[in-house]
Amino acid sequence: MSLYIHIFNESPVQLWGLTNAQRIRRELAQYLRKNRITGLESGADIEFVENLEGIPAGGILVLFRGDYVYDVRVMANLIDAPDTLLRVDAGDTSEIVAGRVTPEMGTRVKAHIQGGNAELPQGLRTETPETLVPPSQIRLKKAQAAFVLPVNRDNARQLEHHLFKNAYKGVTDLVTKWVWPVPARWVTRLCVRFGLRPNHVTAVSWVLAVLAGILFYQGDLAAGLVMGWIMTFLDTVDGKLARVTVTSSPVGNYLDHVLDLLHPPIWYMAWGLGLASFAPVLLPADLTLTIVLIFVGYIAGRLVEGAFSQWLGSFGIYSWRRIDSFTRLITARRNPCLILMTIGWLAGRPDLALEAVAVWTLVSSLFLIIRLVMAVQTRYTQGPLYSWLIEIGPHGEDRSLAARWFRH
Protein backbone atom coordinates (compact mmCIF):
# COMPACT_ATOMS: atom_id res chain seq x y z
CA MET A 1 0.00 0.00 0.00
CA SER A 2 1.39 3.41 -1.03
CA LEU A 3 0.94 6.87 0.46
CA TYR A 4 -0.22 9.75 -1.76
CA ILE A 5 -0.16 13.35 -0.53
CA HIS A 6 -2.13 16.03 -2.35
CA ILE A 7 -1.70 19.74 -1.56
CA PHE A 8 -4.23 22.15 -3.02
CA ASN A 9 -5.34 25.79 -2.64
CA GLU A 10 -1.67 26.68 -2.46
CA SER A 11 -0.74 30.11 -1.09
CA PRO A 12 1.94 32.15 -2.88
CA VAL A 13 2.99 33.78 0.41
CA GLN A 14 6.46 32.76 1.56
CA LEU A 15 7.42 32.17 5.19
CA TRP A 16 11.17 32.11 5.83
CA GLY A 17 11.81 31.81 2.10
CA LEU A 18 9.41 28.91 1.51
CA THR A 19 5.92 28.76 0.08
CA ASN A 20 3.63 26.84 2.37
CA ALA A 21 3.40 23.96 -0.10
CA GLN A 22 7.20 23.70 -0.07
CA ARG A 23 7.15 23.72 3.73
CA ILE A 24 4.57 20.96 3.89
CA ARG A 25 6.52 18.82 1.42
CA ARG A 26 9.81 19.26 3.27
CA GLU A 27 8.37 18.63 6.72
CA LEU A 28 6.50 15.53 5.59
CA ALA A 29 9.47 14.17 3.65
CA GLN A 30 11.66 14.70 6.70
CA TYR A 31 9.15 12.98 8.99
CA LEU A 32 8.43 10.09 6.65
CA ARG A 33 12.11 9.24 6.31
CA LYS A 34 12.21 8.41 10.02
CA ASN A 35 8.75 7.09 10.95
CA ARG A 36 6.35 4.27 10.12
CA ILE A 37 2.81 5.02 8.95
CA THR A 38 -0.28 3.06 10.00
CA GLY A 39 -1.25 0.75 7.14
CA LEU A 40 1.87 1.55 5.12
CA GLU A 41 4.23 -1.30 4.39
CA SER A 42 7.95 -0.83 4.92
CA GLY A 43 9.56 0.31 1.69
CA ALA A 44 6.26 1.39 0.12
CA ASP A 45 6.20 4.36 -2.23
CA ILE A 46 5.39 7.85 -0.96
CA GLU A 47 4.30 10.31 -3.63
CA PHE A 48 3.22 13.94 -3.75
CA VAL A 49 0.53 14.10 -6.44
CA GLU A 50 -0.76 17.13 -8.36
CA ASN A 51 -4.23 15.69 -9.00
CA LEU A 52 -6.43 12.91 -7.69
CA GLU A 53 -6.91 11.00 -10.94
CA GLY A 54 -5.07 7.75 -11.31
CA ILE A 55 -4.47 7.03 -7.62
CA PRO A 56 -4.95 3.25 -7.28
CA ALA A 57 -7.59 1.85 -4.98
CA GLY A 58 -6.18 0.62 -1.70
CA GLY A 59 -3.68 3.45 -1.38
CA ILE A 60 -3.56 6.00 1.42
CA LEU A 61 -4.51 9.52 0.42
CA VAL A 62 -3.80 12.57 2.59
CA LEU A 63 -5.18 15.97 1.59
CA PHE A 64 -3.79 19.30 2.82
CA ARG A 65 -4.97 22.79 2.09
CA GLY A 66 -1.87 24.69 1.03
CA ASP A 67 -3.01 28.01 2.47
CA TYR A 68 -2.55 26.79 6.06
CA VAL A 69 0.67 26.29 7.98
CA TYR A 70 0.68 23.07 10.02
CA ASP A 71 2.50 21.95 13.13
CA VAL A 72 4.48 18.92 11.96
CA ARG A 73 3.03 16.89 14.84
CA VAL A 74 -0.47 17.56 13.51
CA MET A 75 0.49 16.41 10.02
CA ALA A 76 2.28 13.32 11.33
CA ASN A 77 -0.60 12.26 13.57
CA LEU A 78 -3.15 12.88 10.81
CA ILE A 79 -1.17 10.67 8.44
CA ASP A 80 -1.27 7.98 11.13
CA ALA A 81 -5.06 8.32 11.63
CA PRO A 82 -7.18 6.47 9.01
CA ASP A 83 -10.51 7.98 7.91
CA THR A 84 -9.91 11.26 9.73
CA LEU A 85 -10.63 14.88 8.87
CA LEU A 86 -8.81 17.81 10.45
CA ARG A 87 -11.03 20.68 11.59
CA VAL A 88 -9.79 24.14 12.55
CA ASP A 89 -11.97 26.28 14.82
CA ALA A 90 -11.61 30.07 14.69
CA GLY A 91 -14.12 31.93 16.79
CA ASP A 92 -17.62 30.97 15.63
CA THR A 93 -16.42 29.34 12.42
CA SER A 94 -15.01 25.91 11.67
CA GLU A 95 -13.28 24.64 8.56
CA ILE A 96 -12.10 21.25 7.39
CA VAL A 97 -8.58 21.83 6.09
CA ALA A 98 -7.05 18.36 5.71
CA GLY A 99 -7.82 14.68 5.92
CA ARG A 100 -6.58 11.11 5.56
CA VAL A 101 -9.05 9.21 3.41
CA THR A 102 -9.21 6.45 0.81
CA PRO A 103 -8.58 7.40 -2.85
CA GLU A 104 -12.25 6.70 -3.60
CA MET A 105 -13.28 9.45 -1.17
CA GLY A 106 -10.68 11.96 -2.35
CA THR A 107 -12.66 13.95 -4.91
CA ARG A 108 -15.70 14.44 -2.68
CA VAL A 109 -13.64 15.31 0.40
CA LYS A 110 -11.54 17.81 -1.56
CA ALA A 111 -14.67 19.43 -3.01
CA HIS A 112 -16.16 19.74 0.48
CA ILE A 113 -12.95 21.29 1.87
CA GLN A 114 -12.92 23.79 -1.00
CA GLY A 115 -16.36 24.98 0.03
CA GLY A 116 -18.49 23.07 -2.43
CA ASN A 117 -21.76 21.29 -1.77
CA ALA A 118 -20.27 17.82 -1.92
CA GLU A 119 -21.53 15.60 0.86
CA LEU A 120 -18.87 13.97 3.00
CA PRO A 121 -18.63 10.17 2.85
CA GLN A 122 -19.87 8.17 5.80
CA GLY A 123 -17.50 6.78 8.42
CA LEU A 124 -15.13 9.74 8.72
CA ARG A 125 -14.28 11.15 12.13
CA THR A 126 -13.24 14.73 12.81
CA GLU A 127 -10.31 15.85 14.93
CA THR A 128 -8.87 19.25 15.85
CA PRO A 129 -5.16 20.06 16.30
CA GLU A 130 -5.68 19.87 20.08
CA THR A 131 -7.34 16.44 20.02
CA LEU A 132 -4.99 15.05 17.38
CA VAL A 133 -1.82 15.93 19.34
CA PRO A 134 -1.86 14.63 22.95
CA PRO A 135 -0.07 16.55 25.73
CA SER A 136 2.49 13.75 26.00
CA GLN A 137 4.02 14.73 22.66
CA ILE A 138 6.56 17.23 23.96
CA ARG A 139 8.91 18.56 21.32
CA LEU A 140 12.00 20.72 21.80
CA LYS A 141 11.77 20.49 25.60
CA LYS A 142 8.65 22.62 25.95
CA ALA A 143 4.87 22.27 26.23
CA GLN A 144 3.96 24.07 23.03
CA ALA A 145 0.41 24.00 21.72
CA ALA A 146 -0.29 22.26 18.44
CA PHE A 147 -1.23 24.75 15.74
CA VAL A 148 -2.80 25.01 12.29
CA LEU A 149 -2.94 28.62 11.06
CA PRO A 150 -4.15 30.33 7.86
CA VAL A 151 -1.49 31.94 5.68
CA ASN A 152 -2.02 35.32 4.03
CA ARG A 153 -0.01 38.43 3.25
CA ASP A 154 -1.36 40.31 6.25
CA ASN A 155 -0.16 37.79 8.84
CA ALA A 156 3.03 36.56 7.12
CA ARG A 157 5.45 38.35 9.46
CA GLN A 158 3.45 37.23 12.51
CA LEU A 159 3.56 33.63 11.29
CA GLU A 160 7.32 33.85 10.71
CA HIS A 161 7.72 35.02 14.29
CA HIS A 162 5.50 32.12 15.44
CA LEU A 163 7.54 29.55 13.52
CA PHE A 164 10.79 30.97 14.86
CA LYS A 165 9.49 30.94 18.43
CA ASN A 166 8.37 27.34 18.03
CA ALA A 167 11.88 26.40 16.89
CA TYR A 168 13.22 27.40 20.32
CA LYS A 169 13.68 25.11 23.29
CA GLY A 170 11.79 26.12 26.41
CA VAL A 171 14.29 24.40 28.72
CA THR A 172 17.76 25.73 27.98
CA ASP A 173 20.43 27.99 29.47
CA LEU A 174 19.77 31.60 30.43
CA VAL A 175 21.80 33.10 27.56
CA THR A 176 20.11 31.05 24.86
CA LYS A 177 16.71 31.66 26.41
CA TRP A 178 16.80 35.39 27.08
CA VAL A 179 19.76 36.99 25.26
CA TRP A 180 19.98 35.33 21.85
CA PRO A 181 16.36 35.10 20.53
CA VAL A 182 15.94 38.60 19.08
CA PRO A 183 19.37 38.94 17.40
CA ALA A 184 19.17 35.29 16.30
CA ARG A 185 15.90 36.03 14.51
CA TRP A 186 17.51 38.99 12.72
CA VAL A 187 20.53 36.96 11.63
CA THR A 188 18.37 34.00 10.60
CA ARG A 189 16.37 36.35 8.38
CA LEU A 190 19.61 37.60 6.80
CA CYS A 191 20.73 34.02 6.17
CA VAL A 192 17.45 33.26 4.40
CA ARG A 193 17.74 36.44 2.32
CA PHE A 194 21.27 35.62 1.16
CA GLY A 195 20.64 31.91 0.63
CA LEU A 196 22.87 30.65 3.45
CA ARG A 197 22.13 27.15 4.69
CA PRO A 198 22.48 25.76 8.23
CA ASN A 199 25.62 23.81 7.29
CA HIS A 200 27.29 27.06 6.20
CA VAL A 201 26.64 28.53 9.64
CA THR A 202 27.80 25.33 11.35
CA ALA A 203 31.05 25.43 9.34
CA VAL A 204 31.70 28.98 10.53
CA SER A 205 30.98 27.83 14.10
CA TRP A 206 33.63 25.13 13.76
CA VAL A 207 36.19 27.68 12.56
CA LEU A 208 35.37 30.06 15.41
CA ALA A 209 35.50 27.25 17.98
CA VAL A 210 39.01 26.30 16.80
CA LEU A 211 40.14 29.94 16.74
CA ALA A 212 38.81 30.51 20.26
CA GLY A 213 40.76 27.49 21.53
CA ILE A 214 43.96 28.66 19.84
CA LEU A 215 43.58 32.18 21.22
CA PHE A 216 42.94 30.86 24.74
CA TYR A 217 46.05 28.68 24.48
CA GLN A 218 48.13 31.66 23.35
CA GLY A 219 46.92 33.71 26.29
CA ASP A 220 44.88 36.13 24.15
CA LEU A 221 41.86 35.58 26.34
CA ALA A 222 39.93 38.69 25.28
CA ALA A 223 40.00 37.79 21.58
CA GLY A 224 39.24 34.17 22.47
CA LEU A 225 36.18 35.24 24.43
CA VAL A 226 34.95 37.30 21.47
CA MET A 227 35.35 34.31 19.14
CA GLY A 228 33.72 32.05 21.71
CA TRP A 229 30.66 34.22 22.23
CA ILE A 230 30.13 34.66 18.49
CA MET A 231 30.44 30.90 18.06
CA THR A 232 27.80 30.25 20.75
CA PHE A 233 25.48 32.72 19.06
CA LEU A 234 25.90 31.05 15.66
CA ASP A 235 25.28 27.70 17.34
CA THR A 236 21.81 29.04 18.09
CA VAL A 237 21.34 30.48 14.61
CA ASP A 238 22.15 27.29 12.68
CA GLY A 239 19.56 25.27 14.59
CA LYS A 240 16.84 27.88 14.16
CA LEU A 241 17.70 28.32 10.48
CA ALA A 242 17.44 24.57 9.95
CA ARG A 243 14.03 24.40 11.62
CA VAL A 244 12.34 27.41 10.07
CA THR A 245 13.55 26.49 6.56
CA VAL A 246 13.18 22.71 7.15
CA THR A 247 16.70 22.07 5.89
CA SER A 248 18.23 19.98 8.67
CA SER A 249 20.37 17.10 7.45
CA PRO A 250 22.00 14.07 9.10
CA VAL A 251 25.46 15.46 8.32
CA GLY A 252 24.58 18.88 9.73
CA ASN A 253 23.09 17.37 12.88
CA TYR A 254 26.15 15.17 13.36
CA LEU A 255 28.60 18.06 12.93
CA ASP A 256 26.58 20.28 15.24
CA HIS A 257 26.32 17.67 18.01
CA VAL A 258 29.98 16.68 17.76
CA LEU A 259 31.00 20.33 18.04
CA ASP A 260 28.70 20.90 21.02
CA LEU A 261 30.08 17.82 22.76
CA LEU A 262 33.81 18.33 22.19
CA HIS A 263 34.72 22.00 22.32
CA PRO A 264 33.78 23.13 25.88
CA PRO A 265 36.34 21.05 27.85
CA ILE A 266 38.98 21.75 25.20
CA TRP A 267 38.36 25.46 25.62
CA TYR A 268 38.77 25.20 29.39
CA MET A 269 42.03 23.27 29.01
CA ALA A 270 43.35 25.81 26.49
CA TRP A 271 42.36 28.64 28.83
CA GLY A 272 44.34 27.03 31.63
CA LEU A 273 47.41 26.47 29.45
CA GLY A 274 47.22 30.10 28.33
CA LEU A 275 47.47 31.41 31.89
CA ALA A 276 51.29 31.40 31.75
CA SER A 277 51.26 35.03 30.63
CA PHE A 278 49.18 36.15 33.60
CA ALA A 279 50.01 36.81 37.23
CA PRO A 280 48.94 35.53 39.63
CA VAL A 281 48.72 32.14 38.01
CA LEU A 282 47.84 28.66 39.12
CA LEU A 283 50.78 26.47 40.04
CA PRO A 284 51.43 23.71 37.48
CA ALA A 285 50.20 21.01 39.86
CA ASP A 286 47.07 23.01 40.64
CA LEU A 287 46.47 23.66 36.94
CA THR A 288 46.72 19.97 36.08
CA LEU A 289 44.33 19.03 38.89
CA THR A 290 41.88 21.75 37.88
CA ILE A 291 41.79 20.62 34.25
CA VAL A 292 41.42 16.95 35.25
CA LEU A 293 38.51 17.82 37.55
CA ILE A 294 36.83 19.79 34.78
CA PHE A 295 37.10 16.86 32.36
CA VAL A 296 35.88 14.36 34.97
CA GLY A 297 32.92 16.54 35.90
CA TYR A 298 32.05 17.35 32.30
CA ILE A 299 32.15 13.72 31.15
CA ALA A 300 30.16 12.58 34.19
CA GLY A 301 27.45 15.16 33.51
CA ARG A 302 27.14 14.19 29.87
CA LEU A 303 26.97 10.50 30.75
CA VAL A 304 24.17 11.15 33.24
CA GLU A 305 22.19 13.12 30.66
CA GLY A 306 22.62 10.33 28.11
CA ALA A 307 21.73 7.58 30.58
CA PHE A 308 18.51 9.31 31.59
CA SER A 309 17.35 9.81 28.00
CA GLN A 310 18.37 6.30 26.97
CA TRP A 311 16.88 4.28 29.81
CA LEU A 312 14.47 6.36 31.87
CA GLY A 313 12.59 8.89 29.76
CA SER A 314 11.99 9.88 26.16
CA PHE A 315 12.73 13.43 27.29
CA GLY A 316 15.87 14.93 28.82
CA ILE A 317 16.67 14.95 32.51
CA TYR A 318 16.26 18.73 32.62
CA SER A 319 12.59 18.34 31.66
CA TRP A 320 11.77 15.82 34.39
CA ARG A 321 10.81 18.10 37.29
CA ARG A 322 10.60 21.86 37.68
CA ILE A 323 13.78 22.01 39.72
CA ASP A 324 15.65 20.32 36.85
CA SER A 325 14.42 22.92 34.36
CA PHE A 326 15.46 25.77 36.65
CA THR A 327 18.85 24.08 37.06
CA ARG A 328 19.32 23.95 33.28
CA LEU A 329 19.42 27.75 33.18
CA ILE A 330 22.71 27.86 35.06
CA THR A 331 24.15 24.35 35.01
CA ALA A 332 27.81 24.05 33.98
CA ARG A 333 27.30 23.88 30.25
CA ARG A 334 29.16 26.12 27.81
CA ASN A 335 27.26 29.42 28.10
CA PRO A 336 27.12 29.65 31.91
CA CYS A 337 30.80 28.71 32.05
CA LEU A 338 31.62 31.38 29.47
CA ILE A 339 29.95 33.89 31.77
CA LEU A 340 32.29 32.81 34.59
CA MET A 341 35.29 33.08 32.25
CA THR A 342 34.24 36.53 31.05
CA ILE A 343 33.75 37.80 34.60
CA GLY A 344 37.15 36.41 35.61
CA TRP A 345 38.85 38.12 32.65
CA LEU A 346 37.12 41.44 33.36
CA ALA A 347 38.22 41.20 37.01
CA GLY A 348 41.81 40.47 35.98
CA ARG A 349 41.71 36.99 37.56
CA PRO A 350 41.38 34.44 34.75
CA ASP A 351 42.96 31.88 37.04
CA LEU A 352 40.06 32.15 39.48
CA ALA A 353 37.68 31.93 36.52
CA LEU A 354 39.09 28.51 35.62
CA GLU A 355 38.80 27.37 39.21
CA ALA A 356 35.20 28.60 39.27
CA VAL A 357 34.46 26.58 36.13
CA ALA A 358 35.97 23.49 37.77
CA VAL A 359 33.97 23.91 40.98
CA TRP A 360 30.72 24.66 39.17
CA THR A 361 31.21 21.70 36.81
CA LEU A 362 31.70 19.34 39.75
CA VAL A 363 28.72 20.76 41.66
CA SER A 364 26.48 20.54 38.59
CA SER A 365 27.51 16.97 37.83
CA LEU A 366 27.04 15.90 41.45
CA PHE A 367 23.53 17.33 41.35
CA LEU A 368 22.84 15.43 38.11
CA ILE A 369 24.08 12.18 39.64
CA ILE A 370 21.77 12.67 42.62
CA ARG A 371 18.85 13.40 40.30
CA LEU A 372 19.64 10.29 38.24
CA VAL A 373 19.58 8.11 41.37
CA MET A 374 16.25 9.66 42.37
CA ALA A 375 14.89 9.07 38.86
CA VAL A 376 15.90 5.39 38.95
CA GLN A 377 14.22 4.97 42.33
CA THR A 378 11.06 6.70 41.09
CA ARG A 379 10.99 4.60 37.92
CA TYR A 380 11.14 1.31 39.80
CA THR A 381 8.79 2.26 42.62
CA GLN A 382 6.17 4.41 40.84
CA GLY A 383 6.37 3.42 37.19
CA PRO A 384 7.34 5.31 34.02
CA LEU A 385 8.63 8.86 34.31
CA TYR A 386 6.83 11.83 32.83
CA SER A 387 7.94 15.37 32.19
CA TRP A 388 6.40 18.06 34.36
CA LEU A 389 5.68 19.99 31.13
CA ILE A 390 2.81 17.57 30.46
CA GLU A 391 1.14 18.75 33.65
CA ILE A 392 1.03 22.45 32.77
CA GLY A 393 -0.38 22.13 29.27
CA PRO A 394 0.30 24.57 26.45
CA HIS A 395 -2.43 27.16 26.93
CA GLY A 396 -1.49 29.06 30.09
CA GLU A 397 -3.73 27.61 32.79
CA ASP A 398 -0.72 27.23 35.08
CA ARG A 399 0.63 30.70 35.91
CA SER A 400 3.53 29.59 38.07
CA LEU A 401 6.99 31.01 37.43
CA ALA A 402 8.18 27.69 36.04
CA ALA A 403 5.25 27.50 33.61
CA ARG A 404 5.77 31.08 32.44
CA TRP A 405 9.49 30.54 31.86
CA PHE A 406 9.52 27.08 30.30
CA ARG A 407 6.18 26.60 28.54
CA HIS A 408 7.54 28.32 25.41
Stockholm file with secondary structure:
# STOCKHOLM 1.0

chainA/1-408         MSLYIHIFNESPVQLWGLTNAQRIRRELAQYLRKNRITGLESGADIEFVENLEGIPAGGILVLFRGDYVYDVRVMANLIDAPDTLLRVDAGDTSEIVAGRVTPEMGTRVKAHIQGGNAELPQGLRTETPETLVPPSQIRLKKAQAAFVLPVNRDNARQLEHHLFKNAYKGVTDLVTKWVWPVPARWVTRLCVRFGLRPNHVTAVSWVLAVLAGILFYQGDLAAGLVMGWIMTFLDTVDGKLARVTVTSSPVGNYLDHVLDLLHPPIWYMAWGLGLASFAPVLLPADLTLTIVLIFVGYIAGRLVEGAFSQWLGSFGIYSWRRIDSFTRLITARRNPCLILMTIGWLAGRPDLALEAVAVWTLVSSLFLIIRLVMAVQTRYTQGPLYSWLIEIGPHGEDRSLAARWFRH
#=GR chainA/1-408 SS CCEEEEEESCCCCEETTEEHHHHHHHHHHHHHTTCCCTTCCTTCCEEEESSSTTCCTTCEEEEEETTEEECHHHHHHHHTSTTEEEEEEETTEEEEEEEEECGGGHHHHHHHHTTCCCCCCTTCEEECHHHHSCTTCCBTTBCCCCCEEECCGGGHHHHHHHHHHHTSCSSSCHHHHHTSHHHHHHHHHHHHHTTCCHHHHHHHHHHHHHHHHHHHHTTCHHHHHHHHHHHHHHHHHHHHHHHHTTCCCHHHHHHHHHHHHHHHHHHHHHHHHGGGGSSSCCCHHHHHHHHHHHHHHHHHHHHHHHHHHHHTCSSCGGGSSHHHHHHHHHSSSHHHHHHHHHHHHHTTCHHHHHHHHHHHHHHHHHHHHHHHHHHHHHHHHHCSCCCTHHHHCSSSCCCSHHHHHHCC
#=GC SS_cons         CCEEEEEESCCCCEETTEEHHHHHHHHHHHHHTTCCCTTCCTTCCEEEESSSTTCCTTCEEEEEETTEEECHHHHHHHHTSTTEEEEEEETTEEEEEEEEECGGGHHHHHHHHTTCCCCCCTTCEEECHHHHSCTTCCBTTBCCCCCEEECCGGGHHHHHHHHHHHTSCSSSCHHHHHTSHHHHHHHHHHHHHTTCCHHHHHHHHHHHHHHHHHHHHTTCHHHHHHHHHHHHHHHHHHHHHHHHTTCCCHHHHHHHHHHHHHHHHHHHHHHHHGGGGSSSCCCHHHHHHHHHHHHHHHHHHHHHHHHHHHHTCSSCGGGSSHHHHHHHHHSSSHHHHHHHHHHHHHTTCHHHHHHHHHHHHHHHHHHHHHHHHHHHHHHHHHCSCCCTHHHHCSSSCCCSHHHHHHCC
//
